[in-house]
Amino acid sequence: MSDTSKLIGHQTLFSDLIYLDQIQKFPNKILINGPKGIGKKNFINHFLHYLYSKNYNNNYDLKKKEFNVNNNLSKLISTNTHPNIFKIKKKEDKKIIDIDQIREMIQFTNQTSFNNERRFIIIEDISLLGINSSNALLKSIEEPNNKIYYILINNSEFKILETIKSRCLEFKLNLINSEVIEIVNYYFNCDIYSDINSDFRNNYNSPSFLISLVNFLESNDLSIKECKIEDLLTHVIKNKSYTSNEFIKENLNLLIELFFYKNINNSKKISFKIKKYFYLKLSFVKKYNLDFESFFLEFNDKLLSE
């Protein structure tokens, strides 16, 4: 990995936000919407580095759109210890962003700004706000403070409350395939994208998914080039990675979708009917928090075993 973070893609919006800041028209409530894993948080981190870098020795390289990840500002932002930045995301042991987190945010807004600068509140995955936390956030953003700015992040596959969405200026992010390739290769500092098995290379998989996939394959001694979707699922089932590995748990639906995308109608035993059956069963298992083992044993017996 490089010592620098480079913004790849999203160039037009980045320039637009900088322009709004320069003419002092920057909106105090922003919604960043886009598919999961395309770099929404990285985009915001770059903008925060641009805004605050003038107070630190390491300036943001606006021409190259990059910053050093080892400088003091970067460490403060990444550890959520910058005095003028407050980040909220779902806690690992919770299913939603709860009211206590919003209360902490409100306390932050009532504090005095460090160096009399603007303060930014960043909320990740706002679709995970609970009812009480949503209402508390709504009340907070409806009471404007000219020193407080809200940036809300949402994965576009999830809906958010219209009452919150309507009070924000929405910006939509996306990537073209050449940018996905560039991001993956930049992360590993080599041309690794072309080595990834073609089962996983398409116009829909995000750079975050592909980076995590490569890391998973390498850590499990699986070939990046030779490992097909069937091989990966067989390994996952055999080692019960669906219970222990975060990447696998988060992407079960996508992995199964990739399997059916490749195999449907190309095999006598795989059809749309079979696909629907396993999709419904997986949804049922997730909805009622049931044991995944029986699902994957059946999946393996009916679809993966020769």
C-alpha positions in Angstrom: 0.0 0.0 0.0 1.1 3.5 -0.8 1.9 6.3 1.8 -0.5 8.5 -0.1 -4.2 8.4 -0.7 -5.3 9.4 -4.2 -8.8 10.4 -5.3 -9.6 8.4 -8.4 -13.0 9.3 -10.0 -15.6 11.7 -8.7 -13.4 14.6 -10.0 -16.3 16.8 -11.2 -18.1 16.8 -7.9 -14.9 17.3 -6.0 -14.1 20.4 -8.1 -17.7 21.6 -7.7 -17.6 21.4 -3.9 -14.2 23.2 -3.8 -15.7 26.0 -5.9 -18.8 26.3 -3.6 -16.4 26.5 -0.7 -14.3 29.2 -2.4 -17.3 31.4 -3.1 -18.6 30.8 0.4 -21.7 29.0 -0.8 -21.0 25.6 0.6 -24.3 23.9 1.7 -24.5 23.0 5.4 -26.5 19.8 4.8 -25.2 17.4 2.1 -26.3 13.8 1.2 -23.7 11.7 -0.6 -25.5 8.9 -2.4 -24.0 6.0 -4.4 -23.4 2.3 -4.6 -21.7 0.5 -1.8 -17.9 0.3 -2.1 -17.2 3.0 -4.6 -15.3 5.3 -2.3 -17.8 7.7 -0.8 -16.0 7.9 2.6 -12.7 8.3 0.8 -14.2 11.2 -1.2 -15.3 12.9 1.9 -11.9 12.3 3.6 -10.2 14.0 0.7 -12.5 17.0 1.0 -11.9 17.3 4.7 -8.1 17.1 4.1 -8.5 19.9 1.5 -10.5 22.1 4.0 -8.2 21.7 7.0 -4.8 21.2 5.5 -4.0 24.9 5.6 -3.6 24.6 9.4 -1.0 21.8 9.1 2.4 21.5 7.6 1.4 19.0 5.0 -0.8 20.7 2.4 -3.3 18.9 0.2 -2.0 18.3 -3.3 -5.0 19.8 -5.2 -3.4 19.1 -8.6 -2.8 15.4 -8.0 -5.8 15.1 -5.6 -3.8 13.2 -3.0 -2.5 13.5 0.6 0.0 11.7 2.8 -1.8 9.2 5.0 0.9 9.5 7.7 0.6 13.2 8.4 -0.9 14.6 11.6 -4.2 15.7 10.0 -4.7 12.3 8.4 -4.2 10.6 11.7 -6.6 12.9 13.5 -9.3 12.3 10.8 -8.9 8.5 10.6 -9.0 8.1 14.4 -12.0 10.5 14.8 -10.0 12.8 17.1 -10.0 16.0 15.1 -11.5 18.7 17.3 -13.8 20.0 14.5 -14.9 16.7 12.9 -17.4 14.3 14.5 -18.0 10.9 12.7 -20.8 8.5 13.4 -21.2 5.0 12.2 -23.0 1.9 13.4 -21.2 0.2 16.3 -20.2 -3.4 15.6 -22.4 -4.8 18.4 -25.5 -2.9 17.2 -27.9 -3.3 14.3 -28.7 0.5 14.1 -27.2 3.9 14.8 -28.8 4.5 18.2 -30.0 7.6 20.0 -27.0 7.8 22.3 -24.7 8.4 19.3 -26.9 11.3 18.1 -26.9 12.7 21.6 -23.1 12.7 21.6 -23.3 14.5 18.3 -25.6 17.1 19.7 -23.1 17.7 22.6 -20.4 18.2 20.0 -22.5 20.8 18.2 -22.9 22.7 21.5 -19.2 22.9 22.2 -17.0 25.8 21.2 -15.3 25.4 17.8 -11.5 24.9 17.8 -9.8 28.0 16.3 -13.3 29.3 15.5 -13.4 27.1 12.4 -16.3 25.3 10.8 -17.2 21.9 12.2 -18.3 18.9 10.2 -20.5 16.0 11.2 -20.1 12.9 9.1 -22.8 10.1 9.4 -22.2 6.9 7.6 -25.0 4.5 6.4 -27.8 6.8 7.4 -30.3 4.2 6.4 -29.3 2.5 9.6 -30.7 5.3 11.8 -33.3 4.1 14.2 -36.6 6.0 14.6 -35.5 7.9 17.7 -32.1 8.7 16.3 -33.7 9.8 13.0 -36.0 12.2 14.9 -33.2 13.6 17.0 -31.0 14.1 13.9 -33.9 15.8 12.1 -34.4 18.2 15.0 -30.7 19.0 15.0 -30.4 19.8 11.3 -33.5 21.9 11.4 -31.9 24.2 13.9 -29.1 25.7 11.7 -25.8 26.8 13.0 -23.6 28.6 10.6 -20.5 26.8 11.9 -21.9 23.3 11.7 -22.0 21.3 8.5 -23.6 17.8 8.0 -22.4 15.3 5.4 -24.7 12.2 5.3 -23.6 9.1 3.5 -26.0 6.5 2.0 -25.6 3.3 0.0 -28.0 3.9 -2.9 -29.5 0.4 -2.6 -31.2 1.5 0.7 -33.9 4.0 1.1 -33.7 6.8 3.7 -36.3 8.9 5.4 -37.8 11.5 3.0 -37.9 14.0 5.9 -34.1 13.8 6.2 -33.4 13.6 2.4 -35.6 16.6 1.6 -33.5 18.8 3.9 -30.2 18.0 2.2 -28.6 18.8 -1.1 -28.1 15.4 -2.7 -25.0 14.5 -4.7 -24.8 11.1 -6.5 -21.5 9.3 -7.0 -20.6 6.5 -9.4 -17.6 5.1 -11.1 -16.9 3.9 -14.6 -15.1 0.6 -15.1 -11.7 2.2 -16.0 -11.8 4.0 -12.7 -12.5 0.8 -10.8 -9.5 -0.8 -12.5 -7.3 2.2 -11.6 -8.4 2.1 -8.0 -7.7 -1.6 -7.5 -4.3 -1.4 -9.2 -3.4 1.8 -7.2 -4.3 0.1 -3.9 -2.0 -2.9 -4.6 0.6 -0.8 -6.5 0.6 -3.2 -9.4 -1.5 -4.4 -12.3 -3.4 -6.9 -10.3 -6.9 -6.3 -11.8 -6.1 -8.3 -14.9 -5.0 -11.3 -12.7 -8.4 -11.5 -11.0 -10.5 -14.4 -12.4 -13.0 -13.2 -14.9 -15.9 -14.6 -12.8 -15.4 -11.5 -10.5 -14.5 -8.9 -13.1 -17.6 -7.1 -14.4 -19.1 -3.6 -14.6 -21.0 -4.0 -11.3 -18.4 -5.1 -8.7 -17.0 -2.2 -6.7 -13.3 -1.5 -6.1 -13.9 -2.1 -2.4 -15.3 -5.6 -3.1 -12.4 -6.5 -5.5 -9.8 -5.3 -3.0 -11.3 -7.3 -0.2 -11.7 -10.3 -2.5 -8.0 -10.3 -3.4 -7.0 -9.9 0.3 -9.3 -12.8 1.2 -7.9 -15.1 -1.6 -4.3 -14.3 -0.6 -4.9 -14.8 3.1 -6.5 -18.2 2.3 -3.8 -19.4 -0.1 -6.3 -19.3 -3.1 -5.1 -18.3 -6.5 -6.3 -14.9 -7.6 -6.2 -16.0 -11.3 -7.4 -19.6 -11.0 -10.0 -19.3 -8.3 -13.5 -19.3 -9.9 -16.8 -18.4 -8.1 -17.5 -22.2 -7.6 -14.1 -22.6 -6.0 -14.6 -19.7 -3.7 -18.0 -20.8 -2.6 -16.8 -24.4 -2.0 -14.0 -23.0 0.2 -16.4 -20.7 2.1 -18.8 -23.6 2.8 -16.0 -26.1 3.8 -14.4 -23.6 6.2 -17.6 -22.0 7.3 -16.2 -18.6 6.4 -19.8 -17.3 6.3 -19.8 -17.3 10.1 -16.3 -15.9 10.7 -15.2 -13.6 7.9 -16.7 -10.1 7.6 -16.0 -9.8 3.9 -17.9 -13.1 3.2 -20.7 -12.2 5.6 -21.2 -8.8 4.0 -21.2 -10.2 0.4 -23.1 -13.5 0.6 -25.8 -12.2 -1.6 -23.4 -10.8 -4.2 -21.4 -14.1 -4.3 -24.5 -16.1 -4.9 -25.6 -13.6 -7.5 -22.3 -14.0 -9.3 -22.7 -17.8 -9.2 -26.1 -17.7 -10.8 -25.1 -15.0 -13.3 -22.4 -17.3 -14.6 -24.2 -20.6 -14.5 -27.9 -20.0 -15.1 -29.1 -21.7 -18.3 -25.6 -23.0 -18.8 -26.3 -26.1 -16.7 -29.1 -28.5 -16.8 -29.6 -28.4 -13.0 -29.4 -24.6 -12.6 -32.5 -22.6 -13.7 -34.4 -19.4 -12.8 -36.6 -21.6 -10.6 -33.6 -22.9 -8.7 -32.3 -19.4 -8.4 -35.6 -18.1 -6.9 -35.7 -21.0 -4.5 -32.3 -20.3 -3.0 -32.8 -16.5 -3.0 -36.0 -16.9 -1.0 -34.4 -19.4 1.4 -31.4 -17.1 2.0 -33.7 -14.2 2.6 -35.6 -16.3 5.1 -32.5 -17.4 6.9 -31.3 -13.8 7.2 -34.7 -12.4 8.2 -35.2 -14.9 11.1 -31.5 -15.1 12.0 -31.4 -18.8 11.4 -28.4 -21.1 11.0 -26.7 -20.7 7.6 -25.1 -24.2 7.7 -28.2 -26.1 6.5 -28.6 -23.5 3.7 -25.1 -23.9 2.4 -25.1 -27.7 2.8 -28.1 -27.8 0.5 -26.5 -25.3 -1.8 -23.3 -27.3 -2.0 -25.2 -30.6 -2.5 -27.5 -29.4 -5.2 -25.3 -26.9 -7.1 -21.6 -27.3 -6.4 -21.1 -31.1 -6.0 -20.6 -33.0 -9.2 
